[in-house]
Amino acid sequence: MLRLEPRAKPSRALSLLSPLIALAITVAVGVLLFALLGKDPLRALQMFFVEPVKNLPALSELSVKATPLLLIALGLALCFRANVWNIGAEGQFVLGAMAAGWVALQAGGDLAWLGRGIVVVILVAGVLGGMLWAAIVALLRDRFNANEILVSLMLVYVAILWLSYLVYGPWKDPKGYNFPQTVLFDAVTQIPRLAPKMRANVGSLIALACVAVVWIFMFRLYRGFALQVGGLAPLAARYAGFSSGGALWTALLVSGGLAGLAGALEVIGPLGQLTPHVPVGYGFAAIIVAFVGRLHPVGIVFAAILMSMFYIGGELAQSRMGLPKSLTGVFQGLLLFALLACDTLINYRVRLGAEKLAR
C-alpha cells in the first residue's frame, strides 16, 4: 500500500516554484482536455494566456477582474496565516455590495450634498458591511466555539438570499420592466476611471495600496507578528501573552472589510447597480488565489492576475470556440488540485508497503 512519509528537509526552492509547476500541470491537462473536446489546443490556450494581455483595452478588463480577487485574497491570506478558516468571503463581498448599493441609492436624495465625496462614503459603507458579516462569524467562534468554516459558508447563502429579496422587492426599479435590479446609480457615484473609454478604474490603485498595507502589517508590525504566531503555534502564542481572541477578531474583521471593499468597488464600478448576479464566485476563487500566491501579498498580486486570465479566457472560449462557460471553474479546480499535489509531494515522499511497527 502507499503511504506518505514526511521529508526531513523539504526543498525551499521547490516550495517557491510549486505554483509555477502547478500551472504547467494545469496547462498540460488543459491541452489534453481541449484535444478530447475536438478543439484546437493552441487556439484555446491563446484565449486564456494571450488575448487577456494583448493590448491596453484587454489589460483594462484584466484589471477589472483582478481587483476584487486581489482584495479578497489579501484578507483570506491574513486569516489563513492566523489559522482562521474564513470560507465565507463571498457573503462578505455581497454584504459590502449591498451596503454600498444602499448608500449609492441615496445619492440623488438625502446625500446629494456630498457631491463626488459620496464615493468615499460608499466605499466606507462597503467595508463596514463586510466587517459586520465577518463579525457574526467571529462572535459565534469566540463566544460559542462554533466552527468558522461552517458558519461563514452558511452565511454566504443568507447574504445571497437577502440580496435577492431586496432586488426582487423593495429596491426593484419600478421602471425596469420587472427585471430584478435596482435603478442605475447616479453618475456621481461612479468610481473614477484611469483612462477614457476603458473600464479600468481607481479600484486597481486602491487594491495595490492595500497590498502594501497588508505587507507592512504582516511583516513589520508587532500585531501582525502576534497574529501569525498564534496561527502557527497557539500554545507558544498563549505563553507569550498574545491574545487568541484578538487575533481571531482582527483576522476576520480585516478579511471581511477587504471583501466588502471589493463588493463596493464592483457595484460602483463595472456593474453600476445591484442585481442578483453580483455574487459571481470571487469569494471562492480568491481562496485559490491566496494559496497560489503562497499567502504572501506580493505573490497574491500575480495569482490574482492569473486567475483573472482564467475568467476572461473562459468567456472568450465560450463566445469564440463554443466551449462551455464552466471551463473557467475547471481550470481553477485543476490549478488548486495540482498545487495541493505539488505541495504534498514536496513535503512528503511516497513509500510502498505498510509502515513497520516499533517493537
N, C-alpha and C positions, 0 to 999 in steps of 0.2 A: 504494500500500500504506500501511497505518497504521504509525506509529512513535511512540514516546514520547520527548519531549524534556524534560529537567529544567527546572523553573521556576527562575528566578534567585532569587526570594524567595517560598517557599511561604507562604500565609496562615496566621498563627498562630491567628487566630480560628476559621478553618475546621478547623484541626487539632484544636482543643479541642472543636468541635461535631461532629466526624466520627462519634463513637459515636451521637449523637442522630440524625444524618442516616441512619446505617446502620440504626438501629432503625425509623425512619419507613419506609425502603425495605422492611425485613423485614415490617412490619405491612401495607404495601400489597400485597406479594406474597402474604402470608398470606390477606388478604381475597379476592384473586383465586383462590387455591387452594381456599378453603372454598366459594366460589361454584361452582367447577368440580366439586366433590365433592357438590354439591346440598345443602349445609348453610347455615344462616343465619349469615352472616359476623359480624353484631353479637353474636349469642349466643356464637359461638365466641371472639370477642375478649374477651367478658365472662369466659369461663372462664380466659383467660390473664392478664388485667390487672385484673379486679375481684374475682373470687372469692378469690384468694390474699391479699387485703388488706382484706376487708370487715369483719372483726371480730377480736377477740382470739384465739380458737382458730385462725383462719386465719393470723394473724400468727405464732402459736406454731409452726405447721407450716412456715411460711416460714423462720423462724429455724433450724429443724432442718435444712432443705435447704441453707440459705445457709452454715452454719458450716463444713462440710468444703470447700465450694467456695472460700470466703474464705481458709481456712488454706493450702490447696494453691496457690491462685493467688498468694498473697503470696510463697511460696518460688520459684515459677516466675518471677515478675517479677524477683526478685533474680538468678536465673540468666540470664534473657534480657538484663538490663541488663549483665551481665558477659560477654555473648556466649557463654554456655554453654547449649547447647540440650538441656535435660533434658525429654525427651518421655515418660519412664517414671514419672511421679509416681503413676500408677495402681498400679504394682508396689510402690512405696514405701508407698503407702496400705495395700495388702494386707498387707505385711510388718509395718507398725505395728499393724494389727488382729490379726494372728497373735500377735505378741509380747505385746500387751496381753491377748489372749484366754488365752494360756498362764498369765499371772500371775493373771488372774481365776479360772481353774480351780483355783488353789491356795488360794483364799480360805477354803474350808472345811477345809483341811488344814494344811500347813506354815506358811502365812502368816495363819492365823486370829488370831494375837496382834496383828496390826496394826490390827484393827477397821476403822473408816472410813478410816484412814490408807492403806489398800490402794489407794484411788482414786488417790492421788498416785503410788504405785509403778506402777500400771497405766499412767498417762499417761507416766511416765518411760520405761517399757518400750516404749511405742508410739513415742516419739521416737527411742529408741536403735535400734529395729527399722528405722524408715525411714532413719535415718542409715547403718546398716550396708548396706542395699541400695544407697543412693546412693554409698557409699564404694567399692563394686565398680566403678561407672561411673567415679568419679574416679581410681581406681588404674589402670584399663586405659587411660584417656585420658592420664594423667600419665606412666606408665611405658612404654607401648607405642604411644601416639598413636592409640589406637582411636577410632573415630567415636562420640561420646557419644550421638548420635541413635539409631543402630542398637543400641548396647549397652543403653541404658536402655529402649528399646522392647522388645527381646527379653526383657529381664529381667521385664517385665510378665507375660509368658506363663509364665515359670518360677515366678513368685510365685503366680499363679492355680492352676497345676497342683499346686504344693506345698500350697496351701490345700485343694484338692480331695482330695488324698491323705490329709491329716490328718482331715478331717471325714467321709470315707468309710471311714477306717481307724482309727488309734489313738485319735483323740479323739471318735469317734462315740458318741452317747448310747446305752448298751445298752438303755435303756427307751424309746427314741424311735421304736419301730415301724419300725425300719430306715431312717428318714429320715437323710439325710446332714447331721447337725448335732450340735453339742456339747450338753451339758446346759445348761439355763438358768443363767446366772451368779447367784450368791447376791445377795440384795438389798443386802448391804453394799457390793457393788462398783458399784452404780448411781450415775451422776453425779447430783448434786443438781439437782432441778428448780427453776425460777424461780417457778412457781405450781402449786398443786394442780390435778389433772385436766387439765393441759396438758403437752405433751411438750417445750416449751422448757426448756433446761437451762443450767447454768453454762458449758457449752462455748461458748455465744454470747459470754459475757463474756470468756472466755479468748481467743477469736478477736479480739475488739476490742482487747484488751490487746496481742496480737501485732501488730496493725496499728500501734499506737503505737510498739512496739519497733522494728519494721522501718522505719518512717518515720524514727525517730531514727538508726538505723544507716545508712540510705541517705543522709540529707541533713545529718546533724550530726556524724558520726564520721569520723575520718581513714580507718579501714579501709573504710568504705562508699564513700567518695570514691575511694579507690585501686581498689576493685573495679570501679566504674563506668568509670573512666578506662581500665582495662585492657580493658573491653569496647568502648569507643568508639574508642580509639586504642592498640592493643597496642604499637606501636613507641615512642610517646611514654611509655607506662607503663613500658616497659623502660628507657628513657633516664632516667626519673625515679627508677628504683630500685625500682619496685613489682614484686612477685613475681607472675608469671602463674600459677605453680603454686599459690601461696597463695590467689589469687582463685578458681581452679578448685575447690579443696577447700572453701573457705568457702562458695561459692555452692551447691555440690551437697550439702554436709552440712546447711546450713540448710534448703535446699529439701526434702531427704529427711526431716529432723526434723519440719518442719511437716506434711508429708504423713502421716508416721507418727502424729503427734499427732491429725490428723483421723481416721485409722483407729481409733485408740484411743477417741476420743470417740464414734465411730459404734457400736462394739461394746458399750460400757458405757452407751450412751445409748438410742437408738431400737431397736437390734437385741436386745441382751441375751444374745447367744450368737453363735457362729461358724457360718456356713452357706456353701455355695458361692455365695450371692448377695451376699456382701459387696462384691465389685467390681461397681459399677453404672455405671462410666464417669465418676466425679467427676474422676479424674486427667486425663482427656482434655478434659472440659468446662471444667476450670479453665484450660486453655490459652487458650480463647476469653475467659474471664473476665479473665485477665491483660491481654490485648490490648485488650479493650473498655474496661478500666479504665486504659488508657494506661500500663501498668506502674507505676502510682502507687498506694501503699497506700490512699489515700482513694478514688480512683476505683474501685479493685477492690471496695470495700465495696458501692457502688451496682451495679456489674456483677454481683456475686455475688447480690444481691437480684433483679436482672432475670433471671438465669439460673435462679434458684430458682422464679420465677414461671413460666418455661417448663416446668420439671419438673412443678410442681403443675398448671398449666393443661393439660398433655398428659394427665395422669392423669384429670382431670375431664372433658376432652373425650372420652376413651376410654369412661368409665363412663356419661356422661350423653348423649353425642351419637353414640356408636358409631363414633368416629373411631379410626384405628389408633394404638397407643402410640408408634410410630416418628415421630409428628408432632413430638414433642419434639426428636428429632435433626434433623428437617427445619428447624425454627426455629433451632436452634443453628447449623446449617450456613449457612442464609440470612444470619444475623447476621454470621457470620465473613466470608463472601464479600462481603457488602455493605460491611463495614468495610474489607476489603482493597481493594475497588474505590474507595471514597471516599479512602482514604489515597493510592492510586496517582494518582488524578486531582488531588489537592491538591498532590502533589509533582512531577507531570509533566503536560505538556499533550500532547494527541493531535494529531499532524500527519499530513497526507495527502502522499503522494508519497515517492519514495526520497530518502535523505539525500545531499546534494551532497558529492562528494569534493573535498578541498582540492588545488589544483594546486601 
